Amino acid sequence: MCRNIKTLFNFDPPATEDEIHAAALQFVRKLSGFNTPSKANEAAFNTAIDEVAAVAQKLLSSLVTNAEPRNRQIEIERARIRSIKRFGPSAK
């Protein structure tokens, strides 16, 4: 799985359309192997992004859970701590 695709379900506030679109873009890039498609493939690439985003939105809106929604700021801080443990503090 592409590391740039983040979990979008069960957050407060919910995932935005931009976040879902960004995840769809990363997914299509990963599948196609293109960062930017050629002019010949641009229409198919953009259609795939729109369709994946629509399916992702449908999935996220249909999922249910009894768990409390996760706080974005807390999750960002946890990810930062994991990164420091894994790679060490960044040089500034």
N, C-alpha and C positions, 0 to 999 in steps of 0.2 A: 504494500500500500504506500502511496505517496505520503511522505512525512508532512507535506504542506496542507493536506486535507485534515481539517480539525473536526472533532465531534461537535455536532450542532444541536443534538437533542437534549432536552431537559435542562435548559438554562433559563435564568431569569435576568434580563428580559430574553424572550425567544430570539432565535436566529433571524437575521434580517434577510431581505431578498438579495442584498449585495453579498452577504456571507455565503448564501446558498449558491449564487452565481459564481463566486470565486472558487468554491469547492467543485462545481461542475466544470469550470474551466480547467482546473488542475487535473481532474479525472480524465477529461477528453485529451488533454495534452499527454498524459501518461499512456493512455490507450493508443493514441495515434503516433506517438513519438515525435510530434511536431511541437515546438514552442510557439512558432508562428507558421501557419500553413501557407503554401503557395497560393497564388491567385486562382489556380485551377481547383484547389481543394478548399478555398475559403468559405464558400457557401455551405458545403457539407459540414465543415468544422463548426461554423456558427450555428447551424441547425442542430447539430449534436449537442452543443452546449445548452441551447434553449430547451431541448427535450430532456436532457439529464437534469437540468435545474427544475423543470416542471415535475418530473418524477420524484426528485428529492424533496420538493415542497410537499407533494402529496404524501410521501412516506412520513415526513416529520409531523404533518398535521394528523396523521392517523395513528401514530404510536401513542401508547398509554403507559403510565407508570404510577406506582404508589410512592416512589421516592420523592423527597423534597427537591425542588429545582436547585441546580448548582449555581453558585454565585460566580460570575465571570472574573471578578477581581481576585477572588481567592484562588481560582483555578490558574490564573495568570501567574500569581505569586508562587504557587506550587510548581508550575512548569519552570519558572526562573530558578528556583532552588534545585530542582532536578538537573537543570542544565549546568549549574555551578558545580554540583557534585560530580557530574559526568565529565565536564570539560575544564573545570577550574574557573576562577574569577577572570573576567575579561580585563585585558590591559587597557587602561585609559590614559 
